[in-house]
């Protein structure tokens, strides 16, 4: 099969012919129809993000495709089924604290590296091998819609945060990082889950105006000033009532003071979810006040990705008309132009923009 291979950090992807995946028990082979290119893929491939990724590797976390081969233990999936290949691969021998690797992207610790050595190659290829449980059925779609369905790869991340926070219909949510790609997805997901209001702070006035226009009165935007105490009060004032839940999904480049200002808007007995990259490149800690957390009974939950059943629930929101996949402008590339796709994704980062490779 054809695949885009990363042979060294800082080098372009090499478009090569590589062996087809070999099917084993507990595995599925999927023909890749469309795979999204994350806006920071160039930072991963250059080594700037310092992700644990053993080379050479076929990168690319997640895709939309059709099942082409099933293992002997598959009881429901069949050849031809449309699936989302969930890149969040968990070890099967520790149900309480499984090791996790993101297929074709990164690992977390030595156990995850062992997983990566078997399920390392991702979706920048004509075929991909995934654990049976990671081939999530999405129902019948047309091939022309496959690129649009790649949006669930982004939507699932904040959805996992809101599931962890036990977000309830009618609650008020604040999305810290709302003007970014994952943050704007979080706004859409919170509304689809029934949030009465989403507070969306940021500095990009054009994006803030677009969020208001796109989603209506249930979104309240706040232009950040960069002054922590002032911004905190402005976010609280724009909310129609107490803020029940804060989701932080800021990138690594953001100062911790920006994150702290948002988190400390949450009401007593409220919940805060940390899903961003702040601090991953070094720098100051978050430094949340112990007395404030304790006396206000605030729950702070760190979340990486989403639970195994999240895809099925998210697809239900899409099929039910609660969550739209047509918000994003989609630009597609073929596999031969994978490097151009990576450059395009970086140059067109931001909300409601998607770069997709269609092998």
Secondary structure, DSSP 4 states (H G I P E B T S, - for coil): -EEEEE-STTSPPEEEE-PPPPP-TTEEEEEEEEEEE-TTHHHHHHTTT--B--SSEE----EEEEEEEE-TT-SS--TT-EEEE--EEE-SS-SSS--EEETTTEE-HHHHHHHHHHH---SSBSEEEEEGGGEEE-----GGGHHHHTTHHHHHHHHHHHHHTT--TT-EEEEETTTSHHHHHHHHHHHHTT-SEEEEEES-HHHHHHHHHHHGGGEEEEE--S-HHHHHHHHHHHSSS-EEEEEE---TTS-HHHHHHHHTTEEEEEEEEE-S-TTTTS-------HHHHHHTT-EEEE--S--TTHHHHHHHHHHTTSS-S-SSEEEEE-GGGHHHHHHHHHHT-STTEEEEE--
